[in-house]
Amino acid sequence: MGMSVFTANPANSVRSLGERELLNRIREWLGAAAPASPRGMGDDCAVLPASVAPVNLVTVDALVYGRHFDDSVPAASAGAKLLKRNLSDIAAMGGTPLSAVVSLILAPETRVDFLEAFTRGMAACALEYGVTIVGGDLTEAPGFFGGSLTLLGHAARPITRKGGQIGDWIAVTGALGGSILGHHHEFTPRLREGAWLAAQPDLCGMMDVTDGLAKDLCELLPVGGAAALDLAELPLSEAATELAARDGLSALDHALTDGEDYELVFTVSKETDPIAFRARYEEALGKPPCFIGKIIAHVGRIRLLEANTLLPITPGTGYEHFGKIN
């Protein structure tokens, strides 16, 4: 069950604690996920231990009440989502997460019990994935609740988006669409999958699907290339089908354009046998990936393949930050 973020009762708000006590509470709520100073909270900067793997990845993401979650989302799940959004970015580079700093922006009327559950949820997620939360910042903003988390990581072979070539295969790690029905905060970051894929010499490019496959996939395509997607192979989630029954759009529409799937979409060398690759992947990870198409030489960025006919869809369709005014 979710709970309201704000309270009209000052005795239940963070205002009643004051900054110093609130920081003490946050340190307590983080528990084992936050090391002691100087490795964690307490100084102007955290000091990372020299023994950690070399840091060559850094990502930052935000979570805003009213945009990325609402009162229907449990506070602990919202706190975990703040970290998991960043973990998904690390997974997309084939990396391992290390340490994080978090900035919380709170209205004075933020409920103490909500913030406690939010923080404990983030801490539990950090412990699950081996992340230490080493510091951050606390800021007051009337009428607002949100957080920004910066995550450091390491990858022996960082995978970028731009390695794909015409003829390469396109695949995804799991089902797509309908994330608003719960997946957007209940997802599992594909860290195991990303690390395994990064170790394969025939992997060419990779990213996570956050703004919709039809939009995000464009980032993996080379100049002069388009994605020919086989409709029969696109993995539609049960949630996409359920949502389609409610709103009149097709499950395919949802699979192509819904945001926050947090699956990995990747390209594999055209020289690779996809059947053999799928078998290797399944043996290592227990579930096969879905090969959904190929990169072809074509005008336009996304094409759907149905009965051997290429059908265009609107390129770049998906979630648009700061949506254009027509």
C-alpha angles and dihedrals in degrees: 000000000000125000135207114271096215134050134202090209109088091202090065096045133092086246088073091060104047125217100287096048091043090055090049090052092048090051089051093047092050090055115165092001090073117060121214122268132310087029090046144006118352107067136066088258133016117241112227115217114253091229096068120105114271110280110235101146129066128171136170130199136168137218120205128189110240092024108051099019141005139194092291091067116082112246092237090053091050091052091049091048091058089061097035092057087061094042088057090056090052090048090053089059092048090248144141119237119235121168137356141198120203132202117202121199110196139179112228088242093060109131114249093217091051092051091047093053091043092052095044090050091053091047093050090051090049092053091047092056100036096251123147117210102216104177146307142165141288122214134176119228120168114239094003139107124182147116140217121207128194115200128195122206147163133234126181088205111018109210117216130194096247107070099092123111135190109285096030122131122249121215141166132208098229152345122319139214140035096061092149088074090071111295092096090075102019097056126122114231108240095235096136092048093046093050092048093047092049089057092058112095092211094059108109110177140353144182139161122258107240106136099038131291095258091057101035096046090063088069091063096053124099123229108285092019132115133188115247104199121196107225091206091059101046108113107231115197122228087242091057090055092046092049091048090057089055104044106028096243117120123257086242090057090053093046091052101041112023116107133224100042090136092201120134120249114197144169126232127198116273087233090065123100102232093205092056092044091050090051093050091048093048092048091053100039106023098239129065124239120238117247102209106173149311140270109253135182102257143131109257128036107251129034130173118221114217123161088345091302122120111227120191124228127188107284115234093020109161141074112341120199110219089010115226120260109227 
